[in-house]
Amino acid sequence: MIDYAAIRFNMVESQLRTNKVTDLAVLQAFETIPRERFVPEAHRSIAYVDEDIAIGGRRFLMEPMVLARLLQAAAPQAHETALDVGCGTGYATMVLGRLVATAVGLESDSALAAAARQRLAELEVDNAIVVEGCLTEGYAKQAPYNVILLDGAVTEVPYALREQLADGGRLVAVVRDAGSIGRATLMQRSGDVVSGRILFDASIPPLPGFERPPAFVF
């Protein structure tokens, strides 16, 4: 019988605390949420390894350290609303739900969205919902958001997502062009201006649908 609680504790101590994750709320969320419930059953024994885990449909559960550092940089607050873009099976959505008042998971894959809804219902999460739609367009119905997380690497952050940030809102993503290293990036809105800065290097799988169109060559 696998002691997942012990493994979660070890993940927090060896992967998160040793990699500059110090926010107590973030650490507590990672220590208490059953990550193994959000991966295929055959992968549950490796749910807490320090790498990305395939969950189907060219999608992955993000490496714990990268996700934790992104969320820490976004500094979610208990009264805020958050959007998880490309929520997959809903793990990051549940983590966000522990940190904010309302979390919205946006998913374009119907099977993954159904799996996310089922997991959140089974775990009795009552402040998070999962909706289906185009990832690059965000979910304007619930906007503006104080926090937006892109749950995979992208070549660029679409204008529509930046526009769904509330004043003072923060967006975190790993931005990576083909062949280059990924850069964890924090964007923040102040009035009509959205500025960004690089946080750290990160290598995570791409989020489908965010590929930059090929440039026209004369």
N, C-alpha and C positions, 0 to 999 in steps of 0.2 A: 504494500500500500504506500503510495507516494505521499509524503508530508508536504503538501503545496505551501502551507503557511510558513514552514521553515525555509523552503526554497525562495519564497517571496522575500522573507527577511534577509536572506543571503544576497539576493539580487539588489536590494536597497543598499545594503552595507558595502558590497564589493563593486557594484556597477555605478550606483548613483552618488553616494556620499564621496567616493574616491574620485569622482569626475565633476566636482564643483556644484553638485546639486545640494543646496542647503535649505531651501524653502521647506518648512516643516509640514505645511499643508500638502504640498506636492509629494513629499516623501511618504506621508501617511496614506495618501490615495494609492500610491504604488504598492505599499505594503499590505493594504487591505483588499484591494480589488482582485478577484480571481482571474488573472490573465489567461490561465489554461482554458477557461470557458469560452474564449474568443478565437481559438485556433481549431483546425480540424482535429477530431479525436485522436488520429494517428500521430499528431504532432504535440500532444499535451505534455509528453515527457520532456520536450525541449522548449516549452513555452517561455522559460525564463533565461534562456541563453542570451548572450550579448550580441545578437545579430537579428536581422529581419527574418520573419517567418512567413512563408507562403500560405495564403488563406484561400487561394483560388481566383480565377478571373484575372490573372496577371497582377494580382494585388498582394500586399504584404502587411503584416503587423510590424510597425516601425520598431527598430531597436530601442529598448527601454531608455538607455542613456540619452539618445538623441531626442526622443519624445519628452523626457523629463526636463532637459535643458531648454527646449523650445518653450514648454509651458512655464517654466520658471521665468524666462525672459519676458513672456507675455503678461506676467504678474496678474492673473485673474483674481477678481475680488468677489466676495460672497453675494453681493447684490447685483452682479452683472449678468449679461447674456452672451453666450458664445456660440460660434458656428464651427463645426468640424467638417471640412470639405474633403470628401472621399473617405467616409467613415468606415468603410469596409464592414466588419462584423460588429463594430460599435465599441471597441475597447477604449479608444481615446475619447469618445463621446461620454462614456461613463466616468472616466477620469475627470473630464471637464465638469461633469455634473456634480462631482464632489467639491469642486472649487468655485462654482458660480451658482446663481439662482436658477438659470434655465440654459440647457444645452441643446443645440439642434445639430443632428447628424445628417449631412447631405450625401446621398449615394446615387450613382447612375446605374449600377448593376442591380437588377431586381432581386436576384437570388441573395446577394450580399445584404441588401436592405432588409429582406425578410429575415435573414439570420440575425441581423443586428436587433431588429424589433423583438425577436424571440428571446435573445439573450437578455436584453434589458428588462423584458417582462418577467422572465424567470428570476432575475436578480432583484426584482421589485424596485426598479429605478423609476421614480415618479416625477422627476424634473427634467427628463430628457426625451426627445422625440426623434424619430428618423423619417426623413422625407426623401422622395426620389426626384431627381432632376439633373440637368446638365451641370457638371461641376464647375465649369469655367464661368457660368452665369450666377453662381451663388444661389441664395434663397432670399429674394428681396421681400417676400411676404412678412418675414420676421425681423427684418433689418430696421434700424441699424444695430450692429453688434459691437460690444466692447472688446471682444477677443475673437479673432478668426485664426484657425489652425488649418494649414494645408497638410493633409495626411499622406505625404509622398513628395518626391522631388519634382520640381517644375522648371521649365526653361525661363519662364517669366510669370509674374503675378498679373492676371488679367485686370483690366480697368474696372470691370463690373464688381470684382471682389473688393478692390480698394474703395470703391464708392459706397460699399455697404458697411464701412467702418463708421462708428459713431465718433463724434468729436472727442479726441483723447483716446480713441480705440487703437488697439494693437493687433497687428497681423504677423504671424510667424510662419516661415516656410524655409525649405531648403531649395535654393535656386541653383540650377546647374545646366550649363550648355552642354551639348554633345561633346564628349571627349575631354571635358574639364572636370575639376573637382567641385563637389557641391559646397555651397556656402550657406550655413544657417543664417537667416536674415530676419531682422525685426523691422517692421514698418509701423509708423504711427501717424495718425491724423491729427492735425492741429488746424482747425478751421477748414479752409479749402485746400490745404497743403498736406500731402502725404510724403513723408521723408523716410529714408531707410538707412540701416547700417548693418554691416556684417558682424556676426557674433562669434562664429567658429566654423571650422571645416567639418563637413559631414558627408558621408556616403550612404545614401539610402536609395531604394528602387524608385523609378519614376512613377508619377501618377498619370495614368492614361488620359489622353484628351488635352493635355497641355503642351503638346509638341508645337514648336514654332513652324509655320508654313515655310516650305522651301523658298529661298529668295530667287527672284527671276534673274536669269543670266542672259545678257545681250549677246 
